[in-house]
């Protein structure tokens, strides 16, 4: 998994959201994608400000933060495959009896016991985190570990290195000082990371270099500047355009593609030209003809509802349960009526959508055995 360093350096609430804020950007913790603030982003004929677009990105590319984290290796989560499966079913809102039936183990009371064990694990984790924080504050003799560079492509045992070890490595391979030449590139992977990190300091952040400029700087460190340049890119310290015409130092706040300025202009133009079409649609179960009726300001958001159902996260549990039971192929999405928007004068789109939705709810009565909707006085969310 890439970009795990972003997750390890984030606060619990940030991990829960799936992204962090940096100067001028939102950064996805799950894949490292950067969304520039102040830009309007189109997606499936909808327009989103940067913060909302990041949430759309997470839903579209990763389904949810939960789905991403639950797939991480046991050495990262501490969870067995059995525990992961339980958590997935709990996340889908399954009852104890439903979980027991799907997993084919014990009884409903067995599942309740599993829930209790997981809650105990949660409490233990909280205590452990506090103990480590107290230890960090109290024990000044504890070794300080060199934090992974924020753009590292993979975090592994190579990063198990202290500040003291790092200083020794730099003295060994830069005998004339870190501004001087590198003794050799023939070294262990752990040492190479420390050395490359130091060489990357010779470049300025938020500045573009052509290949000749990069080579000139790297020649001051080592004769084989071509290999050194390749390592800096492979280990995530630098990036470049595919044609090699521009290079730049990667950091938490940059790593922006060179074409971002043009992309921003393109997005602004799309914002001016884009029109959305909304109305009322239904999700119909072709096996039993039950339907779920909903209004939307933009029919393109239907794709998001499909993604949500595939991930098991739709808020209408009756619909989600039968989607899980019959499978995606059993359901069709059908437009019932397109909302006619007035070109001139006052037009309250949200209010008109509510009226249109009520019209179709009254006409189809998709309640009980006929559908998945709840009467409005009982429904809390779609």
Secondary structure by P-SEA (a helix, b strand, c coil): ccaaaaaaaccaaaaaacccccccccccccccccccccbbbbcccccccaaaaaaaaaaaccccaaaaaaacccccccccaaaaaaaaaaaacccaaaaaaaaccccaaaaaaaaaaaaaaaaaaaaaaaaaaaaaacccccccccccccccccccccccccaaaaaaaaaaacccccccccccccccaaaaaaaaaaaaccccccccccaaaaaaaaaacccaaaaaaaaaaaaccccccccccbbbbbccccccccaaaaaaaaaaaaaacbbbbbbbbbbcccccccccccccccccaaaaaaaaaaaccccaaaaaaaaaacccccbbbbbcbbbbbbccccccaaaaaaaaaaaaaaaccccccccccccccccccc
